[in-house]
Amino acid sequence: MKASRSRPKMWSAPWASTWPEARVRITRFPSLTESQFLGCTAAFVDSLFGELNAALLALRRLEHAPKGSAFAHEMALDTHRYGALIVLDRWAALVHAFGPHLQLSHSQSIIDSGPERVQAAENILGRVNQLLDAAEHYDTSLVEACALAFRSLETTFAEERAAASRHASLGPMLPEESKEARRVFLEDLAAR
């Protein structure tokens, strides 16, 4: 297959997507320090809750409307609700790649319970998506049910959020390696 300017060359690879850009670049690092991991944790928390807040905002704009009546808002809702699943998938890849080799001085359960938390969040979002897909109207009870489900994820990832906040409290004293890891992982999380 020949690569063109608009379409990159496909690679034969053992992962689900054969496009090279779809891989999580941060997992190519030989290892992560605790500071780098916490930078990635902050990127994860910010990205996940950014996607969920954007999905809820789009859903609130659709409130009381029948399905198909506000295409732009429905596309925004779909983009962000599936974006949240992508963020979870990439977080799971990071925890899987580096978790067995990291010992955090605080919040070790972020790593130890990471796969279970991701699975619980995927289950919640899967139910939200089923509910949204089955609905004919975006009535108030549907919007509030989704909002409640999204808030429940704040509880699911409260420890990650607290660790990221503690780490960010260093402010200008944050190590450069943490900022760089956060930047790389943010790019991984934003890639579609």
GROMACS elastic network, one bead per residue, 0.5 to 0.9 nm:
[ bonds ]
;  ai    aj funct       b0    kb
    1     9     6  0.70614   500
    1    10     6  0.76862   500
    2     8     6  0.85181   500
    2     9     6  0.64970   500
    2    10     6  0.88515   500
    3     6     6  0.82170   500
    3     7     6  0.60629   500
    3     8     6  0.51410   500
    3    10     6  0.78163   500
    4     7     6  0.50979   500
    4     8     6  0.61467   500
    4     9     6  0.74676   500
    5     8     6  0.68479   500
    7    10     6  0.86195   500
    8    19     6  0.77177   500
    8    20     6  0.86010   500
    9    19     6  0.77682   500
    9    20     6  0.86428   500
   10    18     6  0.59393   500
   10    19     6  0.56156   500
   10    20     6  0.74577   500
   11    18     6  0.54775   500
   11    19     6  0.65561   500
   11    20     6  0.71045   500
   12    15     6  0.88843   500
   12    18     6  0.61622   500
   12    19     6  0.88963   500
   13    16     6  0.80396   500
   13    17     6  0.79785   500
   13    18     6  0.59328   500
   13    19     6  0.89130   500
   14    17     6  0.84586   500
   14    18     6  0.80563   500
   15    18     6  0.68109   500
   15    23     6  0.84213   500
   17    20     6  0.78590   500
   17    22     6  0.64062   500
   17    23     6  0.78009   500
   18    21     6  0.86948   500
   18    22     6  0.76425   500
   18    23     6  0.87808   500
   19    22     6  0.56612   500
   19    23     6  0.77828   500
   20    23     6  0.60354   500
   21    24     6  0.79691   500
   21    25     6  0.83084   500
   21   188     6  0.88146   500
   21   191     6  0.77094   500
   21   192     6  0.85536   500
   22    25     6  0.86453   500
   22   188     6  0.82481   500
   22   191     6  0.72278   500
   22   192     6  0.71761   500
   23    26     6  0.88731   500
   23    27     6  0.84630   500
   23    90     6  0.87487   500
   23   188     6  0.78772   500
   24    27     6  0.58447   500
   24    28     6  0.77327   500
   24    90     6  0.66067   500
   24    93     6  0.75013   500
   24    94     6  0.78486   500
   24   185     6  0.78398   500
   24   188     6  0.56138   500
   24   189     6  0.81259   500
   25    28     6  0.55228   500
   25    29     6  0.77563   500
   25   184     6  0.73986   500
   25   185     6  0.75329   500
   25   187     6  0.87393   500
   25   188     6  0.64378   500
   26    29     6  0.56671   500
   26    94     6  0.74872   500
   26   181     6  0.74048   500
   26   184     6  0.63817   500
   26   185     6  0.59997   500
   26   188     6  0.74315   500
   27    30     6  0.77299   500
   27    31     6  0.82952   500
   27    93     6  0.76779   500
   27    94     6  0.62125   500
   27    97     6  0.63380   500
   27    98     6  0.77712   500
   28    31     6  0.83992   500
   29    32     6  0.70320   500
   31    97     6  0.89668   500
   31    98     6  0.68869   500
   31   101     6  0.79960   500
   31   102     6  0.88426   500
   32    35     6  0.78877   500
   32    36     6  0.56961   500
   32    37     6  0.60571   500
   32    98     6  0.69614   500
   32   101     6  0.86127   500
   32   102     6  0.77499   500
   32   181     6  0.85417   500
   33    36     6  0.51449   500
   33    37     6  0.61794   500
   33    38     6  0.86069   500
   33   102     6  0.76096   500
   33   177     6  0.85079   500
   33   178     6  0.84968   500
   34    37     6  0.50540   500
   34    38     6  0.61416   500
   34    39     6  0.85967   500
   34   102     6  0.71535   500
   34   103     6  0.75922   500
   34   104     6  0.61262   500
   34   105     6  0.80922   500
   34   178     6  0.85967   500
   35    38     6  0.51264   500
   35    39     6  0.62335   500
   35    40     6  0.87236   500
   35   167     6  0.79185   500
   35   174     6  0.83736   500
   35   175     6  0.73145   500
   35   177     6  0.71948   500
   35   178     6  0.52152   500
   35   179     6  0.89049   500
   35   181     6  0.87403   500
   36    40     6  0.63397   500
   36    41     6  0.86126   500
   36   175     6  0.85741   500
   36   176     6  0.89525   500
   36   177     6  0.59065   500
   36   179     6  0.75319   500
   36   180     6  0.77723   500
   36   181     6  0.53269   500
   36   182     6  0.71426   500
   37    40     6  0.50142   500
   37    41     6  0.61256   500
   37    42     6  0.87174   500
   37    94     6  0.89599   500
   37    98     6  0.85346   500
   37   102     6  0.87170   500
   37   178     6  0.74134   500
   37   181     6  0.74613   500
   37   182     6  0.82445   500
   38    42     6  0.62200   500
   38    43     6  0.85890   500
   38   160     6  0.86874   500
   38   163     6  0.71431   500
   38   164     6  0.60641   500
   38   167     6  0.67143   500
   38   168     6  0.88696   500
   38   178     6  0.71081   500
   38   181     6  0.88119   500
   38   182     6  0.81542   500
   39    42     6  0.52047   500
   39    43     6  0.64032   500
   39    44     6  0.87447   500
   39   164     6  0.72169   500
   39   167     6  0.77817   500
   39   168     6  0.83296   500
   39   177     6  0.84366   500
   39   179     6  0.62367   500
   39   180     6  0.80427   500
   39   181     6  0.59872   500
   39   183     6  0.82947   500
   39   185     6  0.84752   500
   40    44     6  0.61230   500
   40    45     6  0.86673   500
   40    91     6  0.86347   500
   40    94     6  0.86557   500
   40   164     6  0.86843   500
   40   178     6  0.77701   500
   40   179     6  0.87840   500
   40   181     6  0.60910   500
   40   183     6  0.81519   500
   40   184     6  0.83530   500
   40   185     6  0.58679   500
   40   186     6  0.76491   500
   41    44     6  0.50268   500
   41    45     6  0.62037   500
   41    46     6  0.85551   500
   41    91     6  0.83559   500
   41   160     6  0.64189   500
   41   161     6  0.77970   500
   41   163     6  0.78052   500
   41   164     6  0.60346   500
   41   182     6  0.78701   500
   42    45     6  0.52302   500
   42    46     6  0.60717   500
   42    47     6  0.84253   500
   42   160     6  0.76832   500
   42   161     6  0.70879   500
   42   163     6  0.80423   500
   42   165     6  0.76299   500
   42   167     6  0.83804   500
   42   168     6  0.80405   500
   42   182     6  0.71363   500
   43    46     6  0.52618   500
   43    47     6  0.59765   500
   43    48     6  0.84596   500
   43   164     6  0.85318   500
   43   182     6  0.56416   500
   43   183     6  0.77749   500
   43   185     6  0.66045   500
   43   186     6  0.55271   500
   43   189     6  0.81139   500
   44    47     6  0.51985   500
   44    48     6  0.59409   500
   44    49     6  0.84668   500
   44    87     6  0.69841   500
   44    88     6  0.80957   500
   44    90     6  0.87165   500
   44    91     6  0.66191   500
   44   160     6  0.86202   500
   44   182     6  0.87585   500
   44   185     6  0.79063   500
   44   186     6  0.74722   500
   44   189     6  0.75564   500
   45    48     6  0.53061   500
   45    49     6  0.61100   500
   45    50     6  0.82218   500
   45   157     6  0.77829   500
   45   160     6  0.69142   500
   45   161     6  0.60277   500
   45   164     6  0.77752   500
   46    49     6  0.55356   500
   46    50     6  0.58347   500
   46    51     6  0.85850   500
   46   161     6  0.85185   500
   47    51     6  0.61381   500
   47    52     6  0.86175   500
   47    84     6  0.78953   500
   47    87     6  0.69592   500
   47   186     6  0.75358   500
   47   189     6  0.71253   500
   47   190     6  0.80134   500
   48    51     6  0.52640   500
   48    52     6  0.62887   500
   48    53     6  0.86457   500
   48    83     6  0.81755   500
   48    84     6  0.55364   500
   48    85     6  0.84914   500
   48    87     6  0.60450   500
   48    88     6  0.73541   500
   48   189     6  0.89770   500
   49    53     6  0.58857   500
   49    54     6  0.83409   500
   49    84     6  0.80118   500
   49   150     6  0.85261   500
   49   153     6  0.86736   500
   49   154     6  0.79837   500
   50    53     6  0.51991   500
   50    54     6  0.60929   500
   50    55     6  0.85361   500
   50    80     6  0.86318   500
   50    84     6  0.85240   500
   51    54     6  0.51603   500
   51    55     6  0.60946   500
   51    56     6  0.86084   500
   51    79     6  0.86148   500
   51    80     6  0.50354   500
   51    81     6  0.67932   500
   51    82     6  0.86187   500
   51    83     6  0.62621   500
   51    84     6  0.54472   500
   51    87     6  0.85890   500
   52    55     6  0.50260   500
   52    56     6  0.61327   500
   52    57     6  0.85602   500
   52    80     6  0.66546   500
   52    81     6  0.66384   500
   52    83     6  0.85575   500
   52    84     6  0.64764   500
   52   147     6  0.89224   500
   52   150     6  0.64629   500
   52   151     6  0.89899   500
   53    56     6  0.50670   500
   53    57     6  0.60988   500
   53    58     6  0.86522   500
   53    80     6  0.85269   500
   53   150     6  0.82481   500
   54    57     6  0.50182   500
   54    58     6  0.62507   500
   54    59     6  0.85348   500
   54    76     6  0.79432   500
   54    77     6  0.74748   500
   54    80     6  0.62632   500
   54    81     6  0.84675   500
   55    58     6  0.51868   500
   55    59     6  0.61042   500
   55    60     6  0.86376   500
   55    76     6  0.70009   500
   55    78     6  0.75208   500
   55    79     6  0.78487   500
   55    80     6  0.50130   500
   55    81     6  0.57018   500
   55    84     6  0.88974   500
   56    60     6  0.60491   500
   56    61     6  0.86026   500
   56    77     6  0.75181   500
   56    80     6  0.87793   500
   56    81     6  0.87619   500
   56   143     6  0.78520   500
   56   146     6  0.76064   500
   56   147     6  0.65335   500
   56   150     6  0.81962   500
   57    60     6  0.51470   500
   57    61     6  0.64201   500
   57    62     6  0.88169   500
   57    77     6  0.81392   500
   58    61     6  0.51408   500
   58    62     6  0.64666   500
   58    63     6  0.89213   500
   58    73     6  0.55054   500
   58    74     6  0.71438   500
   58    75     6  0.87627   500
   58    76     6  0.61700   500
   58    77     6  0.52474   500
   58    80     6  0.87575   500
   59    63     6  0.62990   500
   59    73     6  0.75173   500
   59    74     6  0.77466   500
   59    76     6  0.87744   500
   59    77     6  0.62746   500
   59   138     6  0.76305   500
   59   143     6  0.64501   500
   59   146     6  0.86525   500
   60    63     6  0.50537   500
   60    64     6  0.88512   500
   60   138     6  0.86314   500
   60   140     6  0.86940   500
   60   143     6  0.66831   500
   61    64     6  0.86944   500
   61    65     6  0.86326   500
   61    70     6  0.89256   500
   61    73     6  0.69714   500
   62    65     6  0.54599   500
   62    66     6  0.81195   500
   62    67     6  0.85187   500
   62    69     6  0.85936   500
   62    70     6  0.70737   500
   62    73     6  0.67378   500
   62    74     6  0.75017   500
   62   137     6  0.87813   500
   62   138     6  0.60786   500
   62   139     6  0.84704   500
   62   143     6  0.87154   500
   63    66     6  0.85910   500
   63   137     6  0.81100   500
   63   139     6  0.55735   500
   63   140     6  0.61521   500
   63   142     6  0.85303   500
   63   143     6  0.67335   500
   64   137     6  0.67405   500
   64   138     6  0.53134   500
   64   140     6  0.66890   500
   65    68     6  0.84199   500
   65    69     6  0.65805   500
   65    70     6  0.77243   500
   65   137     6  0.58366   500
   65   138     6  0.55054   500
   65   139     6  0.71619   500
   66    69     6  0.58377   500
   66    70     6  0.83547   500
   66   135     6  0.89494   500
   66   136     6  0.61039   500
   66   138     6  0.61413   500
   66   139     6  0.83271   500
   67    70     6  0.75326   500
   67    71     6  0.85980   500
   67    74     6  0.82100   500
   67   135     6  0.77480   500
   67   136     6  0.55155   500
   67   137     6  0.53567   500
   67   138     6  0.69199   500
   68    71     6  0.58894   500
   68    74     6  0.75627   500
   68   136     6  0.89513   500
   69    74     6  0.86219   500
   70    73     6  0.56350   500
   70    74     6  0.62240   500
   70    75     6  0.87389   500
   71    74     6  0.50197   500
   71    75     6  0.60798   500
   71    76     6  0.86032   500
   72    75     6  0.51498   500
   72    76     6  0.62770   500
   72    77     6  0.86706   500
   73    77     6  0.61304   500
   73    78     6  0.86105   500
   74    78     6  0.61545   500
   74    79     6  0.85259   500
   75    78     6  0.50644   500
   75    79     6  0.60173   500
   75    80     6  0.86172   500
   76    79     6  0.50736   500
   76    80     6  0.62364   500
   76    81     6  0.85428   500
   77    80     6  0.53840   500
   77    81     6  0.60098   500
   77    82     6  0.84644   500
   78    81     6  0.52674   500
   78    82     6  0.60122   500
   78    83     6  0.80730   500
   79    82     6  0.55891   500
   79    83     6  0.57966   500
   79    84     6  0.87193   500
   80    84     6  0.61310   500
   80    85     6  0.87464   500
   81    84     6  0.53376   500
   81    85     6  0.69227   500
   81   125     6  0.78140   500
   81   128     6  0.89257   500
   81   129     6  0.77089   500
   82    85     6  0.50775   500
   82    86     6  0.64359   500
   82    87     6  0.87854   500
   82   125     6  0.88463   500
   82   129     6  0.87330   500
   83    86     6  0.50085   500
   83    87     6  0.62775   500
   83    88     6  0.86864   500
   83   189     6  0.87681   500
   83   190     6  0.84612   500
   83   192     6  0.82160   500
   84    87     6  0.50946   500
   84    88     6  0.62924   500
   84    89     6  0.86787   500
   84   125     6  0.83127   500
   85    88     6  0.50496   500
   85    89     6  0.61615   500
   85    90     6  0.86829   500
   85   121     6  0.86811   500
   85   122     6  0.67852   500
   85   125     6  0.75191   500
   85   126     6  0.88382   500
   86    89     6  0.50381   500
   86    90     6  0.62345   500
   86    91     6  0.85742   500
   86   189     6  0.73452   500
   86   190     6  0.88974   500
   86   192     6  0.81656   500
   87    90     6  0.52334   500
   87    91     6  0.61315   500
   87    92     6  0.85796   500
   87   188     6  0.87528   500
   87   189     6  0.55491   500
   87   190     6  0.80498   500
   88    91     6  0.50716   500
   88    92     6  0.61121   500
   88    93     6  0.86444   500
   88   118     6  0.62609   500
   88   119     6  0.88520   500
   88   121     6  0.78851   500
   88   122     6  0.74369   500
   88   189     6  0.89602   500
   89    92     6  0.51038   500
   89    93     6  0.63258   500
   89    94     6  0.88220   500
   89   118     6  0.78780   500
   89   122     6  0.88011   500
   90    94     6  0.63123   500
   90    95     6  0.87136   500
   90   185     6  0.89234   500
   90   188     6  0.76199   500
   90   189     6  0.66748   500
   91    94     6  0.50857   500
   91    95     6  0.62004   500
   91    96     6  0.84569   500
   91   114     6  0.87152   500
   91   118     6  0.80548   500
   91   189     6  0.83283   500
   92    95     6  0.51679   500
   92    96     6  0.59554   500
   92    97     6  0.84733   500
   92   114     6  0.72140   500
   92   115     6  0.64149   500
   92   118     6  0.66097   500
   93    96     6  0.50850   500
   93    97     6  0.60379   500
   93    98     6  0.86428   500
   94    97     6  0.51261   500
   94    98     6  0.61155   500
   94    99     6  0.76261   500
   95    98     6  0.54427   500
   95   100     6  0.81766   500
   95   110     6  0.87047   500
   95   111     6  0.62906   500
   95   112     6  0.89998   500
   95   114     6  0.67082   500
   95   115     6  0.76535   500
   96    99     6  0.55870   500
   96   100     6  0.73024   500
   96   111     6  0.85712   500
   96   114     6  0.85615   500
   96   115     6  0.78607   500
   97   100     6  0.73948   500
   97   101     6  0.83854   500
   98   101     6  0.55140   500
   98   102     6  0.63577   500
   98   111     6  0.87317   500
   99   102     6  0.53412   500
   99   103     6  0.80639   500
   99   110     6  0.89764   500
   99   111     6  0.54311   500
   99   112     6  0.75206   500
   99   114     6  0.86614   500
  100   103     6  0.83066   500
  100   111     6  0.80738   500
  100   112     6  0.86620   500
  102   108     6  0.85953   500
  102   111     6  0.80198   500
  103   106     6  0.87048   500
  103   108     6  0.65532   500
  103   111     6  0.85482   500
  104   107     6  0.63314   500
  104   108     6  0.50996   500
  104   109     6  0.87812   500
  104   110     6  0.87855   500
  104   111     6  0.84047   500
  105   108     6  0.70168   500
  106   109     6  0.86096   500
  106   163     6  0.77652   500
  107   110     6  0.57327   500
  107   111     6  0.80240   500
  107   159     6  0.71027   500
  107   160     6  0.80294   500
  107   163     6  0.68735   500
  108   111     6  0.56861   500
  108   112     6  0.63305   500
  108   113     6  0.85169   500
  109   113     6  0.52303   500
  109   114     6  0.72664   500
  109   159     6  0.82772   500
  110   113     6  0.56519   500
  110   114     6  0.53769   500
  110   117     6  0.87712   500
  110   157     6  0.86097   500
  110   159     6  0.68145   500
  110   160     6  0.63001   500
  110   163     6  0.87844   500
  111   115     6  0.79410   500
  112   115     6  0.76761   500
  112   116     6  0.86644   500
  113   116     6  0.54495   500
  113   117     6  0.61514   500
  113   118     6  0.86725   500
  114   117     6  0.51539   500
  114   118     6  0.61228   500
  114   119     6  0.85620   500
  115   118     6  0.51519   500
  115   119     6  0.61257   500
  115   120     6  0.86104   500
  116   119     6  0.50390   500
  116   120     6  0.61054   500
  116   121     6  0.85663   500
  117   120     6  0.50645   500
  117   121     6  0.61153   500
  117   122     6  0.85195   500
  117   156     6  0.63762   500
  117   157     6  0.73019   500
  118   121     6  0.50713   500
  118   122     6  0.60446   500
  118   123     6  0.85289   500
  118   156     6  0.87082   500
  118   157     6  0.89170   500
  119   122     6  0.50390   500
  119   123     6  0.61179   500
  119   124     6  0.86465   500
  120   123     6  0.50866   500
  120   124     6  0.62809   500
  120   125     6  0.86908   500
  120   153     6  0.87688   500
  120   156     6  0.79182   500
  121   124     6  0.50793   500
  121   125     6  0.61255   500
  121   126     6  0.83553   500
  121   152     6  0.87677   500
  121   153     6  0.63673   500
  121   156     6  0.72892   500
  121   157     6  0.88623   500
  122   125     6  0.51121   500
  122   126     6  0.58297   500
  122   127     6  0.85475   500
  123   127     6  0.62626   500
  123   128     6  0.86490   500
  124   127     6  0.52434   500
  124   128     6  0.62850   500
  124   129     6  0.86743   500
  124   149     6  0.66798   500
  124   150     6  0.82986   500
  124   152     6  0.85829   500
  124   153     6  0.81159   500
  125   129     6  0.60433   500
  125   130     6  0.85277   500
  125   146     6  0.89372   500
  125   149     6  0.76600   500
  125   150     6  0.79996   500
  126   129     6  0.50745   500
  126   130     6  0.62035   500
  126   131     6  0.86088   500
  127   130     6  0.50028   500
  127   131     6  0.61065   500
  127   132     6  0.85590   500
  128   131     6  0.50569   500
  128   132     6  0.61257   500
  128   133     6  0.85035   500
  128   145     6  0.81942   500
  128   146     6  0.61430   500
  128   149     6  0.72781   500
  128   150     6  0.88432   500
  129   132     6  0.50589   500
  129   133     6  0.59390   500
  129   134     6  0.84673   500
  130   133     6  0.51058   500
  130   134     6  0.60583   500
  130   135     6  0.85939   500
  131   134     6  0.53045   500
  131   135     6  0.62222   500
  131   142     6  0.78101   500
  131   146     6  0.85616   500
  132   135     6  0.53431   500
  132   136     6  0.84419   500
  132   137     6  0.89600   500
  132   138     6  0.80944   500
  132   142     6  0.76540   500
  132   146     6  0.84907   500
  133   136     6  0.81860   500
  135   138     6  0.70204   500
  135   139     6  0.88166   500
  135   142     6  0.80981   500
  136   139     6  0.88815   500
  137   142     6  0.84344   500
  138   141     6  0.82123   500
  138   142     6  0.61408   500
  138   143     6  0.66277   500
  139   142     6  0.54322   500
  139   143     6  0.64391   500
  139   144     6  0.87918   500
  140   143     6  0.51162   500
  140   144     6  0.60773   500
  140   145     6  0.84778   500
  141   144     6  0.51421   500
  141   145     6  0.60008   500
  141   146     6  0.85935   500
  142   145     6  0.51059   500
  142   146     6  0.62606   500
  142   147     6  0.86099   500
  143   146     6  0.52298   500
  143   147     6  0.61697   500
  143   148     6  0.86631   500
  144   148     6  0.60608   500
  144   149     6  0.85324   500
  145   148     6  0.51349   500
  145   149     6  0.62417   500
  145   150     6  0.86886   500
  146   149     6  0.50166   500
  146   150     6  0.61533   500
  146   151     6  0.85835   500
  147   150     6  0.51078   500
  147   151     6  0.61796   500
  147   152     6  0.86322   500
  148   151     6  0.50569   500
  148   152     6  0.62053   500
  148   153     6  0.89137   500
  149   152     6  0.50564   500
  149   153     6  0.67644   500
  150   153     6  0.53390   500
  150   154     6  0.71137   500
  151   154     6  0.51807   500
  151   155     6  0.70775   500
  151   156     6  0.89862   500
  152   155     6  0.52459   500
  152   156     6  0.64066   500
  152   157     6  0.88871   500
  153   157     6  0.61196   500
  153   158     6  0.81505   500
  154   157     6  0.53734   500
  154   158     6  0.56460   500
  154   161     6  0.82813   500
  155   159     6  0.82159   500
  156   159     6  0.78875   500
  156   160     6  0.88596   500
  157   160     6  0.52943   500
  157   161     6  0.63275   500
  157   162     6  0.87273   500
  158   161     6  0.50589   500
  158   162     6  0.60941   500
  158   163     6  0.85968   500
  159   162     6  0.50370   500
  159   163     6  0.61031   500
  159   164     6  0.85058   500
  160   163     6  0.51683   500
  160   164     6  0.61142   500
  160   165     6  0.85763   500
  161   164     6  0.51233   500
  161   165     6  0.61441   500
  161   166     6  0.86626   500
  162   165     6  0.50479   500
  162   166     6  0.61557   500
  162   167     6  0.85638   500
  163   166     6  0.51201   500
  163   167     6  0.61335   500
  163   168     6  0.85138   500
  164   167     6  0.50994   500
  164   168     6  0.60021   500
  164   169     6  0.85568   500
  165   169     6  0.61026   500
  166   169     6  0.51984   500
  166   170     6  0.75058   500
  167   170     6  0.59598   500
  167   171     6  0.82370   500
  167   174     6  0.77002   500
  168   171     6  0.56288   500
  168   172     6  0.89288   500
  168   174     6  0.71818   500
  169   172     6  0.88010   500
  169   173     6  0.88064   500
  169   174     6  0.84066   500
  170   173     6  0.51808   500
  170   174     6  0.53782   500
  170   175     6  0.88924   500
  171   174     6  0.57290   500
  172   175     6  0.83315   500
  173   176     6  0.87790   500
  174   177     6  0.83805   500
  174   178     6  0.67425   500
  174   179     6  0.72531   500
  175   178     6  0.54029   500
  175   179     6  0.67599   500
  175   180     6  0.89045   500
  176   179     6  0.50656   500
  176   180     6  0.60978   500
  176   181     6  0.85594   500
  177   180     6  0.50870   500
  177   181     6  0.60771   500
  177   182     6  0.84852   500
  178   181     6  0.52113   500
  178   182     6  0.60977   500
  178   183     6  0.85844   500
  179   182     6  0.50957   500
  179   183     6  0.61598   500
  179   184     6  0.87353   500
  180   183     6  0.50471   500
  180   184     6  0.62309   500
  180   185     6  0.85810   500
  181   184     6  0.51781   500
  181   185     6  0.60718   500
  181   186     6  0.84121   500
  182   185     6  0.52041   500
  182   186     6  0.59270   500
  182   187     6  0.85724   500
  183   186     6  0.51017   500
  183   187     6  0.63192   500
  183   188     6  0.87249   500
  184   187     6  0.51884   500
  184   188     6  0.63528   500
  184   189     6  0.87696   500
  185   189     6  0.60821   500
  185   190     6  0.85161   500
  186   189     6  0.50018   500
  186   190     6  0.60926   500
  186   191     6  0.86033   500
  187   190     6  0.51107   500
  187   191     6  0.61325   500
  188   191     6  0.53791   500
  188   192     6  0.86192   500
  189   192     6  0.80340   500
